[in-house]
Structure formats: C-alpha cells, structure tokens
Amino acid sequence: MSFKQWLVCTALLSTAFNASAADAGLEAVKDILTRNACLSCHTVERKVVGPAYRDIAAKRKDDPANAEILVQHIRQGSKGVYGPLPMPANPVISDKDIQTVVDWIMAGAPQ
C-alpha cells in the first residue's frame, strides 16, 4: 500500500469513527464530560455558567473550521466568546476525548 493510499484509508476510518461518536448522542460523550468536569458549567440545552452545548453548536456548525477553534477553547480556555466569564483551560483531557466532544458539538449536540 502506498503512503497516499494509507493516508486516504486513515482519513476515512477517522471520519467514520468521529461520525459514529457524533451520531451516538449524549451517551457517547457523557463520560468524557463528567470525567473532565465539563458538566459543572455546561448542559446540553440551557446556559448554566457557560453556554449550552446546543448554543455552541448553533454558533459553530456552519463552518467546519470551527471544530479546530473548539479544540483550542477546550484545551487552552477562552475569554469573552460567550460572555464575560472565562472558560478555564483543560490541559489534561486527551486529544481523542476532545475530538469526540467536538464532533458531537459540531453534529448539533444531539441527545
């Protein structure tokens, strides 16, 4: 298998995994959100301390480049994006877990 073929296969498998995590709904990400204290400030449907996941999805869904912005906000924190309260950085969440959560949000944060 050539490098180009390997790269295409890897991309397809990654897309399939990420799509299945997003399609699975909240149960696919609930453990990640709980382990990383995300649910302390966010819920799916209503603002608590931070915005609802559905509000984030509505703001970000139209541009796939926003997925990388969400990854950065989760990893490094953010300030002034959804209001005056800053979102603290979460440097210990794994890249795989961030990607699963971001894929779920970009899919509209389905229940």
Protein Blocks (a to p, Z undefined) as FASTA:
>chain_A
ZZklmmmmmmmmmmmmmmmmmmnommlmmmmmmmnommmmbcfkbcckbccfklmmmmmm
mpmklmmmmmmmmmnopehklojbdcdddfkbcfklmmmmmmmmmnoppZZ
